[in-house]
């Protein structure tokens, strides 16, 4: 008879093997009931012998105490977004760009996969043990959801295999299958809890539970598909990487295929679109990536997305419904946007009740009226819009619809600038605009004031406690505690969150101000140009702004118009006077690589080309993709081609990867 120690070890190995068979191989070898019996036996033995419990036991996936909040984790390599192709022609154009970028006429090998409609995450393993997990966040920093991810049974706590990476960062998608989602909502209804709008929202909400026991009760699934930083094992191609993931015990989508050339991209894209409704989970497109990692390095990345990958988006799904009413919403910039209130209808797994009508020109062009039966679609499977009116079903007494010339929130007369399609309320005290500006200011990618949600902001504006953005920083705990639904403890936490938000960056603060057309990326470009100085930014001109790479005349105009408004200047100064501090961008004048220009060619063995570029720029140097007389050094690895040849012709300094590393030291 085996001892408890031996039996516990046996049970853990058996359970993990069954998990591997079920999730990684899609070949379950026992029934759910038999699995539950084994799991229960392990739980009982560990309860009787707590000294045998280890962190990697299958029973230890769920934490016992709820967390008080989520921390953050910085991704070692950015989690970039993808560019989109909306049809066959755009996929062919992508393939042609790849050939041109690589200088080849030979068919390129791509990895093709379904684009699952879930939540992107990153898992980190050290020496084969799962140590942390995070959301994508802004691509650079994500929320720490380590414990919640740990509850997903398809996620191995320890990797399998003989050769394990010392560090493995792997990206994946967490989602809920269609059948599981239906069961989850039935459970919600039975327990008299709100049902979820769609599977994606349910998955995202489940991962953001402070109590991991709630997350563990949700039917979350996971597929892994991309690499972050890897140490200790080298993969030459993405396909080999995916095979490696399966060997490690990580789940990989079985529909992933290796295809050659642009025509095969289209064939895969069309095949998945044709079976879309039959799949057990929601997808909104396909993803295509170049297989060869050296080719990826050669093509490089843009600021937000890799050049070597693209998402093939499916055509929007459509249905018909009736317009019950049209209302006008007021945005934070005063834009008046008409919205159709629809008879509820199910579309792409979501119950749709509203659709944007954009502006009066769009309403006139499609002749949209209250009472019309319309064809609607979810553009990009996200935003519902009206495609066309079904005229034969139009009521006989219908009349054309016109947006009122006055703001529905403050009754101030609206104004439509020349050359623009959108009418705007120009009353800076309009309560709808004030609410919108503050909602944006406190949002996650802006000042990130946790707890200052839409309901509380609305109450603060309606009670007169918030008239402008800077009023946030003079709120007192008792003011908040007196609000309906907010007690002393919540008020204390919110004041603490406001205090913590004061330490921020130029880019976050500028984005938070809500200057028209200035997004996260633009704010970072401005931060770099003005070296984090708000004073210099306030004194800028259209001419200076247009000299900044990627800043065009539209942004230049809206930025200068923003600073010409005295109220905006006063508001920003009040924020600074009330404790907002912007982290200074420090740039040493005597950085070791200042003035040096580097070009990389061939394959690098100790780091990727992107990592090398980051290291150069961090030390004051610059990198380019082509060799010229201005090139200071060409770093050549094995397989250097035309760049190496040109460097020799121009007499450029050619150094090895080791010499480059020595230079950095």
C-alpha positions, 0 to 999 in steps of 0.5 A: 500500500502506497504512503500518502506522500507517494499517492499525492505525487501519483495523483498530481502526475495523473491529473496533470497528464489528463489536463495535458490530454484534454487541453493540449492534445484535445484527446481526453482519456477519462470522463469528467466524473472520473477526473472529479474523483481523482481531484477529490481524492487529492484534495482529501489527502492534502487536507489530511496532510497539509505538509504535503501541499505545494504551490504547483499542486492542481488544488492550489490554483485558487487563492483563499483571500480576495485581493484589494486591487490589481498591481501592474506588470511591465512587458519586457517586449511590447504587446503590439496591436495589428493592422487590418485587412478588410478583404481579399485585395488588402490581403494580396497587398499585404503579401506584396508589401512583405515580398518588397520589404524582403526583396524576394519574388518567392512565396513567403511562408505564413502562419494562419490562425483564427482571431478569437474574440477574447482578452489578450494576456501574457504568461511568464514562466521561469525555469518552467514554473508559472510566476506571473500573468498580466493583461495587454493593458496599453501594450507596455504595461498591463494589470497583474492578474497572476492569481486569476489566470492561475485558475484556468485549468488549461494553463499549466503551472509547470511546463512539461518536456526535457528542455525548458526555457529559463525564461518564457513569456507567451501571449495568448487569448482568454475566452469563453466558448459559446456553450459555456457562455450560454450555461453561465448566463443561465446560472446568472439568471437562476441566481438572480444576477445580471446576465452578460452581454457577450462572451468577451465581456464575460471573459474580461470581467471574470479576469478582473475579479478581485476574488479569484474564487469567482474567476475559478467558477467561470468557464474560461479557456485559453489558447497561446499564440505568440512569443514575448521574451525567451531565454534558454531555448532558440526557435528559428520559426514561429511554427517551431515555437508553436510546436514547442508550446504544445510540447511544454503543455500549453494549449495551441489552437488546432486550426493554426496552419502554415501556408505559402503565398498570398493566394493561400492567405485568401483561401484560409481567410475564406475557409474560416469565414465559411465555418465561423458560425460552426466554431465553438467560440467567437472569432472576428477574423484571422491573423497572418504572421510571417513564419521566419523570425529572421524575416520578421526582424528584417521587416521590423515594426511600426510604433503600434504594430509589426509590419510582418503580421496582419489581421484579416477582418471578416465582413460584418454580420447583419440583421434588420430591426426598427428605429423606435426613436432618435436621440442626440448625445453630447460628447466631451468635445461638444460634438452632437451625435444622433443615435438610433434607439432600436427594437432589441435584436441579437447580432453577432452574439450581442443584443443591440439596442442602439446604433450611431447615425454619425451626423445630419449629413449621414441621416440625409444621405440614407434618409433615416427616419423614426419608425423605419425598418433598417438593416444594421451591422456591427462594423468590425464586430464592435460598433452597430451602424445602420446600413440602409433603410428598408423603404418598402416597410416605411410607415406612410406617416413618416417625416424626415428627421432633423437634429435640433439646432440647440444642445439637448443638454444645456439648450445652448445654440449649436454651431457647425464649423465650415468644412465639418459634418458634425455640429457642436455645442460651444458652451464650455459649461455644458454639463454633458461636456464637463462630464465627458471631459472628466470621464476621459481625464480619469480613465485608465490610459489617462490619469487612471483614477481608480474608483472615480467611475461614471456614476460618481462623476455624474453625481459630482457634476450634478451637485456642483462639486465638479465644474472643471477638471482641476476641481478633482484635486480639491475634493475632500473625503467628506464631500465624497462620503456624503454622495449616495452609495458611497461610504466613508471607506470608499471615499477614503480609497478614492481620495487616496487614488486621486492623490496617487494619480498626481504623480504622472507623466507628460504623455498621460497628462496631455492625453487626459486633457482631451485635446481634439485629435491628440491620442495616446501615441500623439501625446508620447510624440509630443512628450519626446519633442518638448522633453516633458515641459508643459511650459514649452508645449503651451508656447508652441506654434503650428509651424513648430508642431508640423515639424514633428514626425507624425504630427500633421496640420490637423493636430497642430491646429487643434493643439494651438486652439486649445492653448489659445483658450484662457480657461484651458491654461488656467485649468492646467495651471490649477492642476499643477498648483494642486499637486500634479507632477509630471515625471521629468524626461532626463536626457544626458547630453553626453550619452555614449552613442550620441551622434552614432548611427547603427544598421543591423544586418544578418541574424542576431543570436543574443537578442532580437533586432528590435531589442538592439535598436532599443538599446542603441536609442536608450544610449543616445544613438540612432538606428536606420534600415539602410546603409549610407555615408552617414552610417557609423557602424554596421552590426553584421550577424550570420547571413548579412546580405546587400547591406553588408555588401554596401557597407564594404563598398562605402568603407563603413565600420563593420562590427560583430554582435560581440563587438557591439555588446562590448561597445555597449558595456 
